[in-house]
């Protein structure tokens, strides 16, 4: 699955690093607890979260995650967008809740961090 597929499936708005939309998404990780992201997420994953603050961008950067989707219509600040662009992280937003966003991606073939 590509990031462009994710945008279509979740009806996302692309907020930062639009040039990366042809990137392949290796797996998905839905989490609001950034310590769990640091522990369990794999590089190349798409992080879906409702935690819309600078720490989500920093955690993605530290975990080598280049794709981040804020759920529940959360909108990142300009400071967050600037940091995402600087670090090459594509940022998306969707109005879907976390559970439904993860479910839609799973139903369309995206595996979780442990596979199927």
C-alpha positions as CSV (number, residue, x, y, z in Angstrom):
1,X,0.0,0.0,0.0
2,X,1.2,3.5,-0.8
3,X,0.7,6.6,1.2
4,X,-1.5,7.8,-1.6
5,X,-3.7,4.8,-1.0
6,X,-3.9,5.8,2.7
7,X,-5.0,9.3,1.7
8,X,-7.8,7.8,-0.4
9,X,-9.0,5.2,2.1
10,X,-9.1,7.6,5.1
11,X,-10.1,10.6,3.1
12,X,-7.1,12.5,4.4
13,X,-5.8,16.0,4.0
14,X,-2.1,16.2,3.3
15,X,-0.5,18.8,5.6
16,X,3.3,18.3,5.1
17,X,5.8,16.7,2.8
18,X,3.4,16.0,-0.1
19,X,6.2,14.7,-2.3
20,X,6.4,11.5,-0.3
21,X,2.9,10.2,-1.3
22,X,4.3,7.4,-3.5
23,X,6.1,6.0,-0.5
24,X,5.3,2.4,0.5
25,X,3.7,1.9,3.9
26,X,5.3,-1.2,5.6
27,X,2.8,-1.5,8.5
28,X,0.5,0.5,10.6
29,X,0.6,1.6,14.3
30,X,-2.4,3.2,16.0
31,X,-1.4,4.7,19.3
32,X,-1.7,7.7,21.5
33,X,1.0,6.6,24.0
34,X,4.3,7.7,22.6
35,X,6.3,5.4,24.9
36,X,4.5,2.5,23.2
37,X,5.4,3.9,19.8
38,X,9.1,4.0,20.8
39,X,8.9,0.4,22.0
40,X,6.8,-1.3,19.4
41,X,6.6,0.6,16.1
42,X,8.8,-0.4,13.2
43,X,10.6,1.9,10.9
44,X,8.6,2.5,7.7
45,X,5.3,2.3,9.6
46,X,2.4,4.7,9.4
47,X,1.7,6.1,12.8
48,X,-2.0,7.0,13.4
49,X,-2.6,9.0,16.6
50,X,-4.9,11.5,18.3
51,X,-2.0,13.0,20.2
52,X,-1.5,16.2,18.3
53,X,1.6,17.9,19.7
54,X,5.2,18.4,18.9
55,X,6.1,15.2,20.8
56,X,4.3,13.1,18.2
57,X,6.6,14.5,15.5
58,X,9.7,14.0,17.6
59,X,8.7,10.4,18.5
60,X,8.1,9.7,14.8
61,X,11.5,11.1,14.0
62,X,13.2,9.0,16.7
63,X,11.4,5.9,15.6
64,X,12.3,6.4,11.9
65,X,8.7,6.8,11.0
66,X,8.2,9.0,8.0
67,X,4.4,8.9,7.8
68,X,2.0,10.3,10.5
69,X,-1.7,10.7,10.4
70,X,-3.6,12.6,13.0
71,X,-7.1,11.3,13.6
72,X,-10.4,12.9,14.9
73,X,-9.8,16.0,12.7
74,X,-6.8,17.1,14.8
75,X,-4.8,19.9,13.2
76,X,-1.1,20.3,13.7
77,X,0.4,23.7,14.5
78,X,2.6,25.6,12.1
79,X,5.6,24.7,14.4
80,X,4.7,21.0,14.0
81,X,4.3,21.3,10.3
82,X,7.7,23.0,10.0
83,X,9.4,20.3,12.0
84,X,7.8,17.6,10.0
85,X,9.0,19.1,6.7
86,X,12.5,19.6,8.1
87,X,12.6,15.9,9.1
88,X,10.9,14.6,6.0
89,X,7.8,13.3,7.8
90,X,4.6,13.3,5.8
91,X,1.7,14.5,7.9
92,X,-1.9,13.7,7.2
93,X,-5.2,14.4,9.0
94,X,-8.4,12.6,8.9
95,X,-11.8,13.2,10.6
96,X,-12.1,9.4,11.4
97,X,-11.6,8.1,14.9
98,X,-8.5,6.0,15.6
99,X,-10.3,2.7,15.7
100,X,-12.1,3.2,12.4
101,X,-9.0,4.5,10.6
102,X,-7.0,1.5,11.7
103,X,-9.9,-0.8,10.8
104,X,-10.2,0.6,7.3
105,X,-6.5,0.3,6.6
106,X,-6.4,-3.3,7.9
107,X,-9.5,-4.2,5.8
108,X,-7.6,-2.9,2.8
109,X,-4.6,-5.1,3.4
110,X,-2.3,-3.0,5.7
111,X,-0.8,-5.2,8.4
112,X,0.0,-4.2,11.9
113,X,3.5,-4.2,13.4
114,X,3.2,-8.0,14.0
115,X,1.8,-8.8,10.6
116,X,-1.3,-10.9,10.0
